Amino acid sequence: MVEEGAFRNPHIYAQSRNRRLIIRDAVIPFTLPCLEHAPASLVVERSDGRTNHPRSKGDGSRQRPIFYTCHPSDKDAFEAYMRDNPPRR
């Protein structure tokens, strides 16, 4: 999902659990050839019901919201680029 949104400060927050690092939330900026106005970001929100972002409901669900955000003027170009170049898993 691509969401138009304000720029979010880049960060990664992780916790150690059973000797493993678990990413709790992150904002990772990146650029693509189609972006003209600002970098896009990959956003991973907390899955423990707490949130720092107003778009989250904080309902305690274990499903982790993961989405992209970009400048509103780049949204159509970004979505077209992602359709033509899907992310690899």
N, CA, C and O of each residue as an XYZ file, in Angstrom:
356
protein
N       0.843     -1.162      0.000
C       0.000      0.000      0.000
C       0.900      1.240      0.000
O       1.910      1.280      0.702
N       0.533      2.225     -0.774
C       1.258      3.491     -0.808
C       0.380      4.544     -0.151
O      -0.787      4.714     -0.506
N       0.947      5.229      0.789
C       0.211      6.242      1.524
C       0.881      7.584      1.312
O       2.098      7.707      1.450
N       0.090      8.591      0.976
C       0.636      9.929      0.902
C       0.829     10.407      2.325
O      -0.067     10.269      3.158
N       1.976     10.960      2.605
C       2.168     11.372      3.980
C       3.320     12.325      4.146
O       4.132     12.539      3.247
N       3.357     12.887      5.325
C       4.444     13.788      5.659
C       5.726     12.987      5.851
O       5.688     11.791      6.139
N       6.835     13.648      5.693
C       8.121     12.999      5.899
C       8.233     12.527      7.338
O       7.865     13.250      8.264
N       8.733     11.330      7.523
C       8.953     10.783      8.864
C      10.443     10.618      9.059
O      11.155     10.239      8.128
N      10.914     10.892     10.237
C      12.339     10.766     10.519
C      12.785      9.317     10.388
O      12.144      8.422     10.938
N      13.894      9.070      9.653
C      14.397      7.702      9.514
C      14.818      7.136     10.863
O      15.463      7.816     11.661
N      14.446      5.886     11.107
C      14.866      5.220     12.335
C      14.573      3.724     12.235
O      13.777      3.288     11.404
N      15.216      2.965     13.081
C      14.887      1.555     13.289
C      14.931      1.324     14.791
O      15.918      1.647     15.451
N      13.865      0.769     15.317
C      13.802      0.443     16.733
C      13.686     -1.070     16.850
O      12.753     -1.663     16.308
N      14.617     -1.697     17.549
C      14.606     -3.151     17.727
C      14.750     -3.482     19.197
O      15.283     -2.693     19.978
N      14.264     -4.668     19.567
C      14.396     -5.176     20.918
C      15.060     -6.543     20.870
O      14.936     -7.278     19.890
N      15.758     -6.863     21.931
C      16.359     -8.177     22.051
C      15.385     -9.086     22.799
O      14.932     -8.765     23.898
N      15.079    -10.204     22.192
C      14.197    -11.175     22.823
C      14.748    -12.568     22.557
O      14.874    -12.977     21.403
N      15.069    -13.284     23.600
C      15.638    -14.635     23.463
C      16.863    -14.639     22.555
O      17.012    -15.495     21.683
N      17.737    -13.656     22.783
C      18.983    -13.497     22.018
C      18.770    -13.194     20.540
O      19.684    -13.378     19.735
N      17.591    -12.739     20.177
C      17.306    -12.357     18.792
C      16.861    -10.905     18.774
O      16.142    -10.459     19.669
N      17.284    -10.173     17.766
C      16.807     -8.802     17.599
C      15.520     -8.836     16.788
O      15.452     -9.450     15.723
N      14.514     -8.172     17.307
C      13.227     -8.104     16.632
C      12.955     -6.646     16.317
O      12.953     -5.806     17.217
N      12.724     -6.336     15.047
C      12.411     -4.959     14.655
C      10.996     -4.648     15.104
O      10.046     -5.335     14.731
N      10.867     -3.606     15.906
C       9.558     -3.197     16.423
C       8.909     -2.168     15.505
O       7.725     -2.282     15.191
N       9.669     -1.170     15.075
C       9.170     -0.258     14.053
C      10.353      0.382     13.352
O      11.463      0.435     13.882
N      10.085      0.871     12.136
C      11.162      1.437     11.326
C      10.587      2.370     10.270
O       9.457      2.200      9.813
N      11.379      3.345      9.901
C      11.111      4.198      8.742
C      12.416      4.249      7.963
O      13.421      4.774      8.443
N      12.387      3.694      6.750
C      13.599      3.569      5.946
C      13.397      4.314      4.622
O      12.673      3.834      3.750
N      14.033      5.486      4.465
C      13.874      6.246      3.224
C      14.679      5.619      2.085
O      15.717      4.995      2.304
N      14.175      5.802      0.870
C      14.876      5.322     -0.323
C      14.448      6.167     -1.519
O      13.421      6.844     -1.482
N      15.235      6.116     -2.557
C      14.901      6.841     -3.778
C      14.737      5.854     -4.931
O      15.267      4.743     -4.905
N      13.998      6.286     -5.927
C      13.786      5.539     -7.168
C      13.878      6.526     -8.318
O      13.715      7.728     -8.109
N      14.136      6.047     -9.520
C      14.235      6.962    -10.663
C      12.960      7.772    -10.913
O      13.030      8.856    -11.493
N      11.812      7.273    -10.493
C      10.537      7.950    -10.774
C      10.219      9.075     -9.782
O       9.306      9.862    -10.030
N      10.941      9.167     -8.685
C      10.625     10.160     -7.650
C      11.233     11.517     -7.990
O      12.440     11.632     -8.199
N      10.383     12.543     -8.041
C      10.849     13.878     -8.403
C      10.873     14.848     -7.224
O      11.650     15.803     -7.235
N      10.042     14.626     -6.212
C       9.871     15.629     -5.169
C      10.554     15.314     -3.841
O      11.022     16.223     -3.156
N      10.613     14.045     -3.477
C      11.205     13.657     -2.193
C      11.400     12.150     -2.180
O      10.785     11.443     -2.979
N      12.240     11.650     -1.292
C      12.381     10.203     -1.168
C      11.078      9.565     -0.671
O      10.262     10.218     -0.020
N      10.906      8.309     -0.981
C       9.808      7.522     -0.420
C      10.341      6.843      0.837
O      11.539      6.900      1.114
N       9.463      6.207      1.592
C       9.895      5.484      2.793
C       9.144      4.166      2.908
O       7.966      4.070      2.566
N       9.848      3.159      3.394
C       9.229      1.918      3.818
C       8.968      2.073      5.310
O       9.881      2.409      6.065
N       7.728      1.831      5.745
C       7.350      2.027      7.139
C       6.879      0.695      7.718
O       6.013      0.030      7.151
N       7.459      0.320      8.851
C       7.044     -0.860      9.608
C       6.598     -0.337     10.961
O       7.393      0.256     11.690
N       5.334     -0.550     11.303
C       4.820     -0.042     12.570
C       4.817     -1.133     13.630
O       4.832     -2.323     13.315
N       4.797     -0.717     14.876
C       4.811     -1.650     16.002
C       3.634     -2.613     15.928
O       2.558     -2.275     15.437
N       3.868     -3.816     16.427
C       2.805     -4.820     16.423
C       2.273     -5.110     17.819
O       1.484     -6.039     17.989
N       2.684     -4.343     18.820
C       2.253     -4.628     20.188
C       1.082     -3.763     20.646
O       0.749     -3.744     21.831
N       0.460     -3.052     19.717
C      -0.683     -2.220     20.071
C      -0.320     -0.789     20.400
O      -1.183      0.088     20.372
N       0.961     -0.529     20.714
C       1.399      0.852     20.944
C       1.818      1.424     19.604
O       2.219      0.683     18.707
N       1.730      2.713     19.465
C       2.117      3.326     18.202
C       2.582      4.752     18.424
O       2.162      5.419     19.370
N       3.457      5.209     17.539
C       3.873      6.603     17.524
C       3.220      7.347     16.370
O       3.432      8.549     16.204
N       2.425      6.640     15.571
C       1.876      7.216     14.348
C       0.365      7.345     14.458
O      -0.305      6.390     14.854
N      -0.186      8.503     14.116
C      -1.615      8.730     14.286
C      -2.498      7.841     13.420
O      -3.681      7.700     13.729
N      -1.987      7.237     12.353
C      -2.837      6.426     11.482
C      -3.148      5.062     12.074
O      -4.060      4.386     11.598
N      -2.421      4.641     13.093
C      -2.615      3.320     13.679
C      -3.725      3.341     14.713
O      -3.947      4.348     15.384
N      -4.405      2.239     14.832
C      -5.494      2.124     15.782
C      -4.993      1.711     17.166
O      -5.639      2.024     18.166
N      -3.844      1.006     17.248
C      -3.347      0.561     18.534
C      -4.276     -0.444     19.186
O      -4.516     -0.369     20.392
N      -4.812     -1.397     18.402
C      -5.807     -2.339     18.913
C      -5.195     -3.614     19.492
O      -5.928     -4.541     19.839
N      -3.874     -3.677     19.602
C      -3.240     -4.855     20.161
C      -3.073     -5.990     19.164
O      -2.570     -7.052     19.529
N      -3.471     -5.801     17.952
C      -3.356     -6.837     16.930
C      -1.899     -7.201     16.691
O      -1.030     -6.331     16.744
N      -1.621     -8.468     16.430
C      -0.257     -8.908     16.155
C       0.117     -8.664     14.693
O       1.287     -8.797     14.333
N      -0.840     -8.314     13.853
C      -0.525     -8.026     12.460
C       0.236     -6.708     12.393
O      -0.213     -5.695     12.930
N       1.383     -6.727     11.735
C       2.252     -5.564     11.677
C       1.963     -4.757     10.408
O       2.143     -5.273      9.305
N       1.522     -3.515     10.540
C       1.314     -2.686      9.350
C       2.660     -2.360      8.675
O       3.570     -1.814      9.299
N       2.753     -2.703      7.417
C       3.927     -2.385      6.603
C       3.407     -1.703      5.345
O       2.540     -2.238      4.654
N       3.939     -0.524      5.052
C       3.473      0.201      3.881
C       4.560      1.156      3.404
O       5.570      1.358      4.079
N       4.339      1.731      2.246
C       5.216      2.746      1.681
C       4.533      4.091      1.819
O       3.305      4.177      1.793
N       5.324      5.134      1.965
C       4.785      6.481      1.941
C       5.650      7.317      0.999
O       6.852      7.083      0.872
N       5.029      8.288      0.344
C       5.777      9.132     -0.594
C       5.109     10.500     -0.681
O       4.011     10.711     -0.166
N       5.790     11.411     -1.337
C       5.247     12.746     -1.569
C       3.970     12.611     -2.414
O       3.943     11.817     -3.355
N       2.923     13.365     -2.098
C       1.666     13.252     -2.852
C       1.836     13.418     -4.365
O       1.137     12.757     -5.133
N       2.739     14.279     -4.800
C       2.935     14.502     -6.234
C       3.640     13.334     -6.921
O       3.605     13.233     -8.147
N       4.280     12.450     -6.150
C       4.979     11.298     -6.709
C       4.159     10.009     -6.651
O       4.600      8.976     -7.154
N       2.978     10.058     -6.046
C       2.226      8.825     -5.787
C       1.906      8.044     -7.060
O       2.145      6.837     -7.098
N       1.383      8.675     -8.086
C       1.025      7.950     -9.318
C       2.254      7.331     -9.975
O       2.211      6.179    -10.407
N       3.343      8.083    -10.053
C       4.574      7.570    -10.652
C       5.154      6.428     -9.819
O       5.651      5.445    -10.368
N       5.091      6.561     -8.502
C       5.594      5.523     -7.607
C       4.799      4.234     -7.775
O       5.380      3.155     -7.896
N       3.464      4.341     -7.783
C       2.632      3.147     -7.951
C       2.872      2.485     -9.298
O       2.911      1.258     -9.377
N       3.036      3.271    -10.363
C       3.328      2.701    -11.683
C       4.680      1.997    -11.685
O       4.811      0.911    -12.250
N       5.680      2.599    -11.061
C       7.009      1.987    -10.972
C       6.938      0.666    -10.214
O       7.534     -0.324    -10.638
N       6.215      0.643     -9.102
C       6.116     -0.577     -8.295
C       5.344     -1.679     -9.027
O       5.655     -2.858     -8.859
N       4.347     -1.316     -9.834
C       3.636     -2.321    -10.641
C       4.570     -2.953    -11.659
O       4.539     -4.164    -11.878
N       5.405     -2.117    -12.281
C       6.324     -2.604    -13.313
C       7.556     -3.292    -12.736
O       8.204     -4.075    -13.430
N       7.888     -3.015    -11.485
C       9.084     -3.568    -10.825
C       8.723     -4.039     -9.416
O       9.121     -3.405     -8.438
N       7.980     -5.133     -9.297
C       7.550     -5.560     -7.954
C       8.726     -5.928     -7.073
O       9.733     -6.437     -7.564
N       8.610     -5.672     -5.756
C       9.705     -6.026     -4.841
C       9.930     -7.531     -4.817
O       8.984     -8.313     -4.918
N      11.176     -7.923     -4.684
C      11.510     -9.345     -4.564
C      11.428     -9.745     -3.107
O      11.724     -8.947     -2.218
N      11.036    -10.955     -2.868
C      10.960    -11.460     -1.480
C      11.932    -12.568     -1.288
O      12.024    -13.125     -0.194
